[in-house]
Amino acid sequence: MPDISIGRLRGGFCVYWRDPDTGKRARYQLEARTRAEAEAEGLSVYRRTALANAPRGTTVADLWEAYREDLGSKPTAKTMGYTGKAVLEHFGAYTPDQITKALCESYAAKRFEAGKSQGSVWTELGHLRSAMRFAEDMRAISRAPKIWRPEKPQTDKRILNRGEARALIEGAHDPHVRLALVLLLGTGGRLGAILDLTWDRVDFESGTINLRLEDSVTRKGRAFLPMNNATRPALLAAKEAALTDYVIEYAGRQVRSIRTGFKNAVERSKIGHVRIHDLRHTAAVTMLSGGVPLEKVSQVLGHSNTAVTFSTYARFLPQHMQDAVDVLDFASLKRGA
């Protein structure tokens, strides 16, 4: 934690510290209106200012750690603690302007030799790219280097039919696991969003579920959406028995994982291999195949734009191109037409 202090300035808050090298005092006016807000904003100002004033020649390792600090408590910061072990061993001593395609390719080759998957390497180099773009945004470097990555692998998506989905829910014997499955399938939300859901974001009067977090601690999009005939009664029953602020709870505590319960439900349902995230894919494809417009599906899934939805699920809907290929039916054209 840097040695910074919060003070008062012109009727508001300010942050100040002394440069460890020069001893000069730096002070910045803050927009915060409360002490707690000022402490958070002050830390952010310090990190950004220190990075912007970093000397040219700052290494990848320095910028990587600065980016992690800026992320704070976001999940990506924790993940980068793991991916950074390999990334910094290879790139850490370099300066950003020294990164080349060949250097990235040699990193990928080394990781493949170590038995890492293409998806893992894609993610690791993606973190490097994000750190370099952050450094450019903070003006610590004039321009972020282009980070070459292997092609993102296509993961197999298991789409459940309605019978399989019902069997999976019925296979969940624990009430909290069953509720989680109903919400996963009934909202298309990610598991993290469902486990984070609190009762203050469930409005029975308006019939809505707000999966968004106000403090934006996740980079993944989340939706604000209505209840349906499956989620509403399940939530009403859970609310009557609630002991905590969290919708998914067990023994008076928030549930952090349903891995074991999900595995047991899959085994009991006898529907074969399926991952938790496949329930989100199932919700998306079910909506699209049911004729729901792409724009609405994108909103339900919390995607940033419809292009993300289309690129992810278009291959499951070949019928959406039927009118286009019908025009290409040259064999059926009349002679002379």
Summary of the structure (lengths in Angstrom):
residues: 337
radius of gyration: 25.1
end to end distance: 77.2
largest distance: 89.1
contacts: 941
relative contact order: 0.08
helix: 53%
strand: 9%
